[in-house]
């Protein structure tokens, strides 16, 4: 009788742990991303913003690093650079973009 009670006890513990792990897995999948990026149309092309908890941290209207004030030619180019900056921020790195970064992302200069 004691063996069956012990077995039943551990069986219930396993079920509870499995349920708890399952619950944690699904709750972590539904977390809202804290850093977000979006693009916007400028007079001469495209720009991007990076926001933290809906507060704008970076608003980039021109291509960084190049000497002229030129917007991104396409929305896709602006989004690629925005995603790179967002990735750097998530890794606690400087959000600075280099000319090499622009070349590797194939941004039209």
Backbone atoms as SQL, in Angstrom:
CREATE TABLE atoms (id INTEGER PRIMARY KEY, chain TEXT, resi INTEGER, resn TEXT, atom TEXT, x REAL, y REAL, z REAL);
INSERT INTO atoms VALUES
  (1, 'A', 1, 'UNK', 'N', 0.809, -1.192, 0.000),
  (2, 'A', 1, 'UNK', 'CA', 0.000, 0.000, 0.000),
  (3, 'A', 1, 'UNK', 'C', 0.854, 1.257, 0.000),
  (4, 'A', 2, 'UNK', 'N', 1.926, 1.258, 0.780),
  (5, 'A', 2, 'UNK', 'CA', 2.812, 2.428, 0.838),
  (6, 'A', 2, 'UNK', 'C', 3.496, 2.642, -0.507),
  (7, 'A', 3, 'UNK', 'N', 3.843, 1.577, -1.186),
  (8, 'A', 3, 'UNK', 'CA', 4.518, 1.681, -2.479),
  (9, 'A', 3, 'UNK', 'C', 3.583, 2.345, -3.498),
  (10, 'A', 4, 'UNK', 'N', 2.318, 1.956, -3.498),
  (11, 'A', 4, 'UNK', 'CA', 1.357, 2.564, -4.423),
  (12, 'A', 4, 'UNK', 'C', 1.140, 4.040, -4.114),
  (13, 'A', 5, 'UNK', 'N', 1.095, 4.408, -2.853),
  (14, 'A', 5, 'UNK', 'CA', 0.922, 5.809, -2.466),
  (15, 'A', 5, 'UNK', 'C', 2.120, 6.645, -2.899),
  (16, 'A', 6, 'UNK', 'N', 3.318, 6.103, -2.697),
  (17, 'A', 6, 'UNK', 'CA', 4.535, 6.802, -3.104),
  (18, 'A', 6, 'UNK', 'C', 4.584, 6.961, -4.618),
  (19, 'A', 7, 'UNK', 'N', 4.229, 5.906, -5.317),
  (20, 'A', 7, 'UNK', 'CA', 4.214, 5.947, -6.784),
  (21, 'A', 7, 'UNK', 'C', 3.203, 6.994, -7.266),
  (22, 'A', 8, 'UNK', 'N', 2.047, 6.994, -6.656),
  (23, 'A', 8, 'UNK', 'CA', 0.998, 7.954, -7.005),
  (24, 'A', 8, 'UNK', 'C', 1.465, 9.393, -6.713),
  (25, 'A', 9, 'UNK', 'N', 2.134, 9.577, -5.591),
  (26, 'A', 9, 'UNK', 'CA', 2.663, 10.894, -5.212),
  (27, 'A', 9, 'UNK', 'C', 3.643, 11.409, -6.265),
  (28, 'A', 10, 'UNK', 'N', 4.615, 10.578, -6.665),
  (29, 'A', 10, 'UNK', 'CA', 5.610, 11.000, -7.648),
  (30, 'A', 10, 'UNK', 'C', 4.998, 11.191, -9.027),
  (31, 'A', 11, 'UNK', 'N', 3.992, 10.404, -9.319),
  (32, 'A', 11, 'UNK', 'CA', 3.289, 10.569, -10.581),
  (33, 'A', 11, 'UNK', 'C', 2.618, 11.941, -10.639),
  (34, 'A', 12, 'UNK', 'N', 1.994, 12.357, -9.554),
  (35, 'A', 12, 'UNK', 'CA', 1.362, 13.681, -9.484),
  (36, 'A', 12, 'UNK', 'C', 2.397, 14.799, -9.557),
  (37, 'A', 13, 'UNK', 'N', 3.522, 14.603, -8.892),
  (38, 'A', 13, 'UNK', 'CA', 4.601, 15.601, -8.949),
  (39, 'A', 13, 'UNK', 'C', 5.084, 15.760, -10.388),
  (40, 'A', 14, 'UNK', 'N', 5.281, 14.659, -11.095),
  (41, 'A', 14, 'UNK', 'CA', 5.733, 14.717, -12.490),
  (42, 'A', 14, 'UNK', 'C', 4.719, 15.453, -13.362),
  (43, 'A', 15, 'UNK', 'N', 3.446, 15.166, -13.156),
  (44, 'A', 15, 'UNK', 'CA', 2.405, 15.839, -13.945),
  (45, 'A', 15, 'UNK', 'C', 2.398, 17.345, -13.672),
  (46, 'A', 16, 'UNK', 'N', 2.547, 17.711, -12.420),
  (47, 'A', 16, 'UNK', 'CA', 2.575, 19.136, -12.065),
  (48, 'A', 16, 'UNK', 'C', 3.789, 19.840, -12.664),
  (49, 'A', 17, 'UNK', 'N', 4.949, 19.194, -12.596),
  (50, 'A', 17, 'UNK', 'CA', 6.160, 19.779, -13.166),
  (51, 'A', 17, 'UNK', 'C', 6.046, 19.919, -14.678),
  (52, 'A', 18, 'UNK', 'N', 5.502, 18.911, -15.315),
  (53, 'A', 18, 'UNK', 'CA', 5.322, 18.954, -16.762),
  (54, 'A', 18, 'UNK', 'C', 4.380, 20.096, -17.149),
  (55, 'A', 19, 'UNK', 'N', 3.298, 20.247, -16.412),
  (56, 'A', 19, 'UNK', 'CA', 2.358, 21.337, -16.663),
  (57, 'A', 19, 'UNK', 'C', 3.033, 22.694, -16.469),
  (58, 'A', 20, 'UNK', 'N', 3.826, 22.822, -15.420),
  (59, 'A', 20, 'UNK', 'CA', 4.530, 24.072, -15.126),
  (60, 'A', 20, 'UNK', 'C', 5.513, 24.429, -16.238),
  (61, 'A', 21, 'UNK', 'N', 6.274, 23.459, -16.710),
  (62, 'A', 21, 'UNK', 'CA', 7.231, 23.689, -17.804),
  (63, 'A', 21, 'UNK', 'C', 6.473, 24.084, -19.069),
  (64, 'A', 22, 'UNK', 'N', 5.392, 23.406, -19.351),
  (65, 'A', 22, 'UNK', 'CA', 4.562, 23.712, -20.507),
  (66, 'A', 22, 'UNK', 'C', 4.026, 25.145, -20.433),
  (67, 'A', 23, 'UNK', 'N', 3.569, 25.528, -19.267),
  (68, 'A', 23, 'UNK', 'CA', 3.051, 26.873, -19.045),
  (69, 'A', 23, 'UNK', 'C', 4.137, 27.936, -19.230),
  (70, 'A', 24, 'UNK', 'N', 5.318, 27.685, -18.689),
  (71, 'A', 24, 'UNK', 'CA', 6.433, 28.623, -18.852),
  (72, 'A', 24, 'UNK', 'C', 6.836, 28.762, -20.316),
  (73, 'A', 25, 'UNK', 'N', 6.857, 27.660, -21.023),
  (74, 'A', 25, 'UNK', 'CA', 7.239, 27.684, -22.439),
  (75, 'A', 25, 'UNK', 'C', 6.303, 28.585, -23.238),
  (76, 'A', 26, 'UNK', 'N', 5.010, 28.414, -23.048),
  (77, 'A', 26, 'UNK', 'CA', 4.066, 29.222, -23.807),
  (78, 'A', 26, 'UNK', 'C', 4.008, 30.671, -23.349),
  (79, 'A', 27, 'UNK', 'N', 4.232, 30.921, -22.092),
  (80, 'A', 27, 'UNK', 'CA', 4.227, 32.312, -21.642),
  (81, 'A', 27, 'UNK', 'C', 5.458, 33.048, -22.147),
  (82, 'A', 28, 'UNK', 'N', 6.577, 32.368, -22.301),
  (83, 'A', 28, 'UNK', 'CA', 7.779, 33.018, -22.824),
  (84, 'A', 28, 'UNK', 'C', 7.660, 33.275, -24.316),
  (85, 'A', 29, 'UNK', 'N', 6.900, 32.475, -25.029),
  (86, 'A', 29, 'UNK', 'CA', 6.706, 32.672, -26.466),
  (87, 'A', 29, 'UNK', 'C', 5.854, 33.899, -26.757),
  (88, 'A', 30, 'UNK', 'N', 5.051, 34.314, -25.809),
  (89, 'A', 30, 'UNK', 'CA', 4.145, 35.431, -26.026),
  (90, 'A', 30, 'UNK', 'C', 4.686, 36.762, -25.530),
  (91, 'A', 31, 'UNK', 'N', 5.948, 36.788, -25.114),
  (92, 'A', 31, 'UNK', 'CA', 6.508, 38.046, -24.632),
  (93, 'A', 31, 'UNK', 'C', 6.579, 39.054, -25.769),
  (94, 'A', 32, 'UNK', 'N', 6.212, 40.280, -25.455),
  (95, 'A', 32, 'UNK', 'CA', 6.271, 41.349, -26.441),
  (96, 'A', 32, 'UNK', 'C', 7.707, 41.839, -26.543),
  (97, 'A', 33, 'UNK', 'N', 8.139, 42.073, -27.772),
  (98, 'A', 33, 'UNK', 'CA', 9.497, 42.548, -27.972),
  (99, 'A', 33, 'UNK', 'C', 9.624, 43.968, -27.428),
  (100, 'A', 34, 'UNK', 'N', 10.653, 44.201, -26.629),
  (101, 'A', 34, 'UNK', 'CA', 10.831, 45.497, -25.981),
  (102, 'A', 34, 'UNK', 'C', 11.390, 46.525, -26.965),
  (103, 'A', 35, 'UNK', 'N', 12.379, 46.124, -27.764),
  (104, 'A', 35, 'UNK', 'CA', 12.944, 47.012, -28.787),
  (105, 'A', 35, 'UNK', 'C', 12.222, 46.769, -30.107),
  (106, 'A', 36, 'UNK', 'N', 11.737, 47.836, -30.697),
  (107, 'A', 36, 'UNK', 'CA', 11.053, 47.707, -31.984),
  (108, 'A', 36, 'UNK', 'C', 11.670, 48.669, -32.995),
  (109, 'A', 37, 'UNK', 'N', 11.583, 48.290, -34.252),
  (110, 'A', 37, 'UNK', 'CA', 12.070, 49.163, -35.322),
  (111, 'A', 37, 'UNK', 'C', 10.942, 49.371, -36.325),
  (112, 'A', 38, 'UNK', 'N', 10.953, 50.550, -36.923),
  (113, 'A', 38, 'UNK', 'CA', 9.962, 50.844, -37.961),
  (114, 'A', 38, 'UNK', 'C', 10.577, 51.819, -38.957),
  (115, 'A', 39, 'UNK', 'N', 10.015, 51.839, -40.141),
  (116, 'A', 39, 'UNK', 'CA', 10.509, 52.734, -41.194),
  (117, 'A', 39, 'UNK', 'C', 9.480, 53.840, -41.434),
  (118, 'A', 40, 'UNK', 'N', 9.951, 54.912, -42.025),
  (119, 'A', 40, 'UNK', 'CA', 9.051, 56.005, -42.391),
  (120, 'A', 40, 'UNK', 'C', 9.579, 56.672, -43.648),
  (121, 'A', 41, 'UNK', 'N', 8.689, 57.280, -44.390),
  (122, 'A', 41, 'UNK', 'CA', 9.023, 57.965, -45.637),
  (123, 'A', 41, 'UNK', 'C', 9.557, 59.355, -45.314),
  (124, 'A', 42, 'UNK', 'N', 10.652, 59.728, -45.976),
  (125, 'A', 42, 'UNK', 'CA', 11.192, 61.085, -45.855),
  (126, 'A', 42, 'UNK', 'C', 10.979, 61.801, -47.196),
  (127, 'A', 43, 'UNK', 'N', 11.406, 63.070, -47.270),
  (128, 'A', 43, 'UNK', 'CA', 11.271, 63.817, -48.529),
  (129, 'A', 43, 'UNK', 'C', 12.071, 63.193, -49.660),
  (130, 'A', 44, 'UNK', 'N', 13.216, 62.595, -49.325),
  (131, 'A', 44, 'UNK', 'CA', 14.092, 62.078, -50.373),
  (132, 'A', 44, 'UNK', 'C', 14.308, 60.563, -50.319),
  (133, 'A', 45, 'UNK', 'N', 13.514, 59.851, -49.531),
  (134, 'A', 45, 'UNK', 'CA', 13.694, 58.398, -49.447),
  (135, 'A', 45, 'UNK', 'C', 13.044, 57.812, -48.209),
  (136, 'A', 46, 'UNK', 'N', 13.853, 57.055, -47.421),
  (137, 'A', 46, 'UNK', 'CA', 13.349, 56.370, -46.244),
  (138, 'A', 46, 'UNK', 'C', 14.249, 56.576, -45.042),
  (139, 'A', 47, 'UNK', 'N', 13.671, 56.499, -43.865),
  (140, 'A', 47, 'UNK', 'CA', 14.407, 56.547, -42.610),
  (141, 'A', 47, 'UNK', 'C', 13.872, 55.477, -41.684),
  (142, 'A', 48, 'UNK', 'N', 14.423, 55.409, -40.469),
  (143, 'A', 48, 'UNK', 'CA', 13.943, 54.415, -39.509),
  (144, 'A', 48, 'UNK', 'C', 13.970, 54.964, -38.088),
  (145, 'A', 49, 'UNK', 'N', 13.190, 54.316, -37.230),
  (146, 'A', 49, 'UNK', 'CA', 13.213, 54.633, -35.805),
  (147, 'A', 49, 'UNK', 'C', 13.407, 53.336, -35.027),
  (148, 'A', 50, 'UNK', 'N', 14.061, 53.470, -33.883),
  (149, 'A', 50, 'UNK', 'CA', 14.211, 52.374, -32.925),
  (150, 'A', 50, 'UNK', 'C', 13.535, 52.870, -31.648),
  (151, 'A', 51, 'UNK', 'N', 12.631, 52.059, -31.116),
  (152, 'A', 51, 'UNK', 'CA', 11.913, 52.438, -29.906),
  (153, 'A', 51, 'UNK', 'C', 12.109, 51.388, -28.826),
  (154, 'A', 52, 'UNK', 'N', 12.128, 51.867, -27.577),
  (155, 'A', 52, 'UNK', 'CA', 12.204, 50.995, -26.408),
  (156, 'A', 52, 'UNK', 'C', 10.943, 51.222, -25.595),
  (157, 'A', 53, 'UNK', 'N', 10.141, 50.169, -25.469),
  (158, 'A', 53, 'UNK', 'CA', 8.856, 50.280, -24.769),
  (159, 'A', 53, 'UNK', 'C', 8.051, 51.465, -25.298),
  (160, 'A', 54, 'UNK', 'N', 7.973, 51.576, -26.605),
  (161, 'A', 54, 'UNK', 'CA', 7.216, 52.594, -27.330),
  (162, 'A', 54, 'UNK', 'C', 7.769, 54.019, -27.186),
  (163, 'A', 55, 'UNK', 'N', 8.954, 54.173, -26.630),
  (164, 'A', 55, 'UNK', 'CA', 9.598, 55.490, -26.553),
  (165, 'A', 55, 'UNK', 'C', 10.746, 55.513, -27.567),
  (166, 'A', 56, 'UNK', 'N', 10.726, 56.481, -28.467),
  (167, 'A', 56, 'UNK', 'CA', 11.727, 56.554, -29.527),
  (168, 'A', 56, 'UNK', 'C', 13.112, 56.839, -28.953),
  (169, 'A', 57, 'UNK', 'N', 14.058, 55.947, -29.270),
  (170, 'A', 57, 'UNK', 'CA', 15.454, 56.137, -28.874),
  (171, 'A', 57, 'UNK', 'C', 16.266, 56.743, -30.004),
  (172, 'A', 58, 'UNK', 'N', 16.034, 56.243, -31.217),
  (173, 'A', 58, 'UNK', 'CA', 16.810, 56.679, -32.384),
  (174, 'A', 58, 'UNK', 'C', 15.845, 56.981, -33.515),
  (175, 'A', 59, 'UNK', 'N', 16.037, 58.149, -34.127),
  (176, 'A', 59, 'UNK', 'CA', 15.292, 58.504, -35.336),
  (177, 'A', 59, 'UNK', 'C', 16.331, 58.883, -36.378),
  (178, 'A', 60, 'UNK', 'N', 16.497, 58.021, -37.367),
  (179, 'A', 60, 'UNK', 'CA', 17.553, 58.195, -38.372),
  (180, 'A', 60, 'UNK', 'C', 16.911, 58.542, -39.711),
  (181, 'A', 61, 'UNK', 'N', 17.104, 59.780, -40.151),
  (182, 'A', 61, 'UNK', 'CA', 16.497, 60.224, -41.410),
  (183, 'A', 61, 'UNK', 'C', 17.472, 60.138, -42.585),
  (184, 'A', 62, 'UNK', 'N', 18.758, 60.015, -42.285),
  (185, 'A', 62, 'UNK', 'CA', 19.779, 59.928, -43.343),
  (186, 'A', 62, 'UNK', 'C', 20.653, 58.692, -43.122),
  (187, 'A', 63, 'UNK', 'N', 21.354, 58.288, -44.173),
  (188, 'A', 63, 'UNK', 'CA', 22.266, 57.150, -44.066),
  (189, 'A', 63, 'UNK', 'C', 23.451, 57.575, -43.204),
  (190, 'A', 64, 'UNK', 'N', 23.714, 56.841, -42.120),
  (191, 'A', 64, 'UNK', 'CA', 24.854, 57.216, -41.269),
  (192, 'A', 64, 'UNK', 'C', 26.180, 56.931, -41.962),
  (193, 'A', 65, 'UNK', 'N', 27.222, 57.582, -41.534),
  (194, 'A', 65, 'UNK', 'CA', 28.614, 57.357, -41.945),
  (195, 'A', 65, 'UNK', 'C', 29.000, 58.051, -43.244),
  (196, 'A', 66, 'UNK', 'N', 28.066, 58.209, -44.178),
  (197, 'A', 66, 'UNK', 'CA', 28.464, 58.846, -45.434),
  (198, 'A', 66, 'UNK', 'C', 28.463, 60.362, -45.251),
  (199, 'A', 67, 'UNK', 'N', 29.218, 61.050, -46.090),
  (200, 'A', 67, 'UNK', 'CA', 29.426, 62.488, -45.897),
  (201, 'A', 67, 'UNK', 'C', 28.236, 63.349, -46.321),
  (202, 'A', 68, 'UNK', 'N', 27.380, 62.859, -47.180),
  (203, 'A', 68, 'UNK', 'CA', 26.248, 63.667, -47.622),
  (204, 'A', 68, 'UNK', 'C', 24.965, 63.310, -46.853),
  (205, 'A', 69, 'UNK', 'N', 24.049, 64.260, -46.800),
  (206, 'A', 69, 'UNK', 'CA', 22.759, 64.025, -46.139),
  (207, 'A', 69, 'UNK', 'C', 21.807, 63.354, -47.130),
  (208, 'A', 70, 'UNK', 'N', 21.854, 62.045, -47.152),
  (209, 'A', 70, 'UNK', 'CA', 21.084, 61.274, -48.118),
  (210, 'A', 70, 'UNK', 'C', 20.267, 60.223, -47.378),
  (211, 'A', 71, 'UNK', 'N', 18.970, 60.147, -47.674),
  (212, 'A', 71, 'UNK', 'CA', 18.107, 59.143, -47.054),
  (213, 'A', 71, 'UNK', 'C', 18.334, 57.788, -47.725),
  (214, 'A', 72, 'UNK', 'N', 17.812, 56.744, -47.093),
  (215, 'A', 72, 'UNK', 'CA', 17.909, 55.411, -47.683),
  (216, 'A', 72, 'UNK', 'C', 17.069, 55.366, -48.948),
  (217, 'A', 73, 'UNK', 'N', 17.571, 54.681, -49.980),
  (218, 'A', 73, 'UNK', 'CA', 16.883, 54.632, -51.268),
  (219, 'A', 73, 'UNK', 'C', 15.597, 53.803, -51.190),
  (220, 'A', 74, 'UNK', 'N', 15.621, 52.744, -50.386),
  (221, 'A', 74, 'UNK', 'CA', 14.440, 51.880, -50.289),
  (222, 'A', 74, 'UNK', 'C', 14.064, 51.651, -48.827),
  (223, 'A', 75, 'UNK', 'N', 12.819, 51.261, -48.627),
  (224, 'A', 75, 'UNK', 'CA', 12.363, 50.917, -47.288),
  (225, 'A', 75, 'UNK', 'C', 13.128, 49.703, -46.767),
  (226, 'A', 76, 'UNK', 'N', 13.434, 48.788, -47.665),
  (227, 'A', 76, 'UNK', 'CA', 14.176, 47.583, -47.297),
  (228, 'A', 76, 'UNK', 'C', 15.563, 47.922, -46.753),
  (229, 'A', 77, 'UNK', 'N', 16.250, 48.875, -47.383),
  (230, 'A', 77, 'UNK', 'CA', 17.574, 49.300, -46.906),
  (231, 'A', 77, 'UNK', 'C', 17.476, 49.900, -45.502),
  (232, 'A', 78, 'UNK', 'N', 16.473, 50.744, -45.292),
  (233, 'A', 78, 'UNK', 'CA', 16.291, 51.368, -43.972),
  (234, 'A', 78, 'UNK', 'C', 16.009, 50.307, -42.911),
  (235, 'A', 79, 'UNK', 'N', 15.197, 49.325, -43.265),
  (236, 'A', 79, 'UNK', 'CA', 14.848, 48.259, -42.321),
  (237, 'A', 79, 'UNK', 'C', 16.049, 47.375, -41.997),
  (238, 'A', 80, 'UNK', 'N', 16.895, 47.098, -42.987),
  (239, 'A', 80, 'UNK', 'CA', 18.108, 46.286, -42.742),
  (240, 'A', 80, 'UNK', 'C', 19.019, 46.962, -41.724),
  (241, 'A', 81, 'UNK', 'N', 19.230, 48.253, -41.885),
  (242, 'A', 81, 'UNK', 'CA', 20.103, 48.985, -40.958),
  (243, 'A', 81, 'UNK', 'C', 19.431, 49.101, -39.583),
  (244, 'A', 82, 'UNK', 'N', 18.133, 49.338, -39.569),
  (245, 'A', 82, 'UNK', 'CA', 17.402, 49.411, -38.298),
  (246, 'A', 82, 'UNK', 'C', 17.523, 48.091, -37.536),
  (247, 'A', 83, 'UNK', 'N', 17.391, 46.980, -38.233),
  (248, 'A', 83, 'UNK', 'CA', 17.514, 45.668, -37.582),
  (249, 'A', 83, 'UNK', 'C', 18.925, 45.436, -37.056),
  (250, 'A', 84, 'UNK', 'N', 19.938, 45.906, -37.790),
  (251, 'A', 84, 'UNK', 'CA', 21.327, 45.788, -37.328),
  (252, 'A', 84, 'UNK', 'C', 21.523, 46.597, -36.037),
  (253, 'A', 85, 'UNK', 'N', 21.023, 47.816, -36.023),
  (254, 'A', 85, 'UNK', 'CA', 21.157, 48.679, -34.839),
  (255, 'A', 85, 'UNK', 'C', 20.426, 48.059, -33.654),
  (256, 'A', 86, 'UNK', 'N', 19.240, 47.536, -33.907),
  (257, 'A', 86, 'UNK', 'CA', 18.455, 46.892, -32.849),
  (258, 'A', 86, 'UNK', 'C', 19.212, 45.684, -32.286),
  (259, 'A', 87, 'UNK', 'N', 19.814, 44.914, -33.162),
  (260, 'A', 87, 'UNK', 'CA', 20.598, 43.739, -32.736),
  (261, 'A', 87, 'UNK', 'C', 21.787, 44.170, -31.874),
  (262, 'A', 88, 'UNK', 'N', 22.465, 45.246, -32.269),
  (263, 'A', 88, 'UNK', 'CA', 23.602, 45.752, -31.484),
  (264, 'A', 88, 'UNK', 'C', 23.149, 46.211, -30.101),
  (265, 'A', 89, 'UNK', 'N', 22.020, 46.895, -30.044),
  (266, 'A', 89, 'UNK', 'CA', 21.500, 47.361, -28.756),
  (267, 'A', 89, 'UNK', 'C', 21.141, 46.192, -27.843),
  (268, 'A', 90, 'UNK', 'N', 20.564, 45.150, -28.413),
  (269, 'A', 90, 'UNK', 'CA', 20.209, 43.969, -27.619),
  (270, 'A', 90, 'UNK', 'C', 21.441, 43.289, -27.037),
  (271, 'A', 91, 'UNK', 'N', 22.576, 43.419, -27.731),
  (272, 'A', 91, 'UNK', 'CA', 23.827, 42.813, -27.273),
  (273, 'A', 91, 'UNK', 'C', 24.650, 43.788, -26.432),
  (274, 'A', 92, 'UNK', 'N', 24.053, 44.905, -26.046),
  (275, 'A', 92, 'UNK', 'CA', 24.721, 45.953, -25.263),
  (276, 'A', 92, 'UNK', 'C', 25.967, 46.494, -25.957),
  (277, 'A', 93, 'UNK', 'N', 25.917, 46.588, -27.278),
  (278, 'A', 93, 'UNK', 'CA', 27.001, 47.170, -28.068),
  (279, 'A', 93, 'UNK', 'C', 26.601, 48.577, -28.498),
  (280, 'A', 94, 'UNK', 'N', 27.594, 49.334, -28.937),
  (281, 'A', 94, 'UNK', 'CA', 27.314, 50.668, -29.463),
  (282, 'A', 94, 'UNK', 'C', 26.445, 50.534, -30.718),
  (283, 'A', 95, 'UNK', 'N', 25.422, 51.362, -30.853),
  (284, 'A', 95, 'UNK', 'CA', 24.561, 51.271, -32.031),
  (285, 'A', 95, 'UNK', 'C', 25.176, 51.898, -33.286),
  (286, 'A', 96, 'UNK', 'N', 26.412, 52.335, -33.193),
  (287, 'A', 96, 'UNK', 'CA', 27.064, 52.986, -34.334),
  (288, 'A', 96, 'UNK', 'C', 27.143, 52.039, -35.529),
  (289, 'A', 97, 'UNK', 'N', 26.909, 52.596, -36.706),
  (290, 'A', 97, 'UNK', 'CA', 26.967, 51.834, -37.952),
  (291, 'A', 97, 'UNK', 'C', 28.213, 52.279, -38.716),
  (292, 'A', 98, 'UNK', 'N', 28.958, 51.329, -39.230),
  (293, 'A', 98, 'UNK', 'CA', 30.174, 51.638, -39.989),
  (294, 'A', 98, 'UNK', 'C', 29.904, 51.507, -41.486),
  (295, 'A', 99, 'UNK', 'N', 30.820, 52.036, -42.258),
  (296, 'A', 99, 'UNK', 'CA', 30.700, 51.911, -43.714),
  (297, 'A', 99, 'UNK', 'C', 30.766, 50.437, -44.111),
  (298, 'A', 100, 'UNK', 'N', 31.573, 49.670, -43.390),
  (299, 'A', 100, 'UNK', 'CA', 31.687, 48.228, -43.654),
  (300, 'A', 100, 'UNK', 'C', 30.324, 47.549, -43.429),
  (301, 'A', 101, 'UNK', 'N', 29.607, 47.971, -42.372),
  (302, 'A', 101, 'UNK', 'CA', 28.270, 47.418, -42.105),
  (303, 'A', 101, 'UNK', 'C', 27.349, 47.686, -43.299),
  (304, 'A', 102, 'UNK', 'N', 27.397, 48.900, -43.816),
  (305, 'A', 102, 'UNK', 'CA', 26.540, 49.264, -44.953),
  (306, 'A', 102, 'UNK', 'C', 26.871, 48.436, -46.191),
  (307, 'A', 103, 'UNK', 'N', 28.154, 48.201, -46.404),
  (308, 'A', 103, 'UNK', 'CA', 28.586, 47.402, -47.558),
  (309, 'A', 103, 'UNK', 'C', 28.127, 45.954, -47.394),
  (310, 'A', 104, 'UNK', 'N', 28.301, 45.400, -46.189),
  (311, 'A', 104, 'UNK', 'CA', 27.896, 44.010, -45.940),
  (312, 'A', 104, 'UNK', 'C', 26.389, 43.825, -46.068),
  (313, 'A', 105, 'UNK', 'N', 25.618, 44.861, -45.730),
  (314, 'A', 105, 'UNK', 'CA', 24.171, 44.800, -45.853),
  (315, 'A', 105, 'UNK', 'C', 23.698, 45.128, -47.269),
  (316, 'A', 106, 'UNK', 'N', 24.652, 45.504, -48.141),
  (317, 'A', 106, 'UNK', 'CA', 24.378, 45.866, -49.541),
  (318, 'A', 106, 'UNK', 'C', 23.415, 47.049, -49.642),
  (319, 'A', 107, 'UNK', 'N', 23.715, 48.075, -48.847),
  (320, 'A', 107, 'UNK', 'CA', 22.913, 49.304, -48.861),
  (321, 'A', 107, 'UNK', 'C', 23.374, 50.170, -50.016),
  (322, 'A', 108, 'UNK', 'N', 22.413, 50.646, -50.798),
  (323, 'A', 108, 'UNK', 'CA', 22.745, 51.518, -51.929),
  (324, 'A', 108, 'UNK', 'C', 23.169, 52.877, -51.389),
  (325, 'A', 109, 'UNK', 'N', 24.424, 53.267, -51.684),
  (326, 'A', 109, 'UNK', 'CA', 24.956, 54.545, -51.178),
  (327, 'A', 109, 'UNK', 'C', 24.830, 55.656, -52.198);
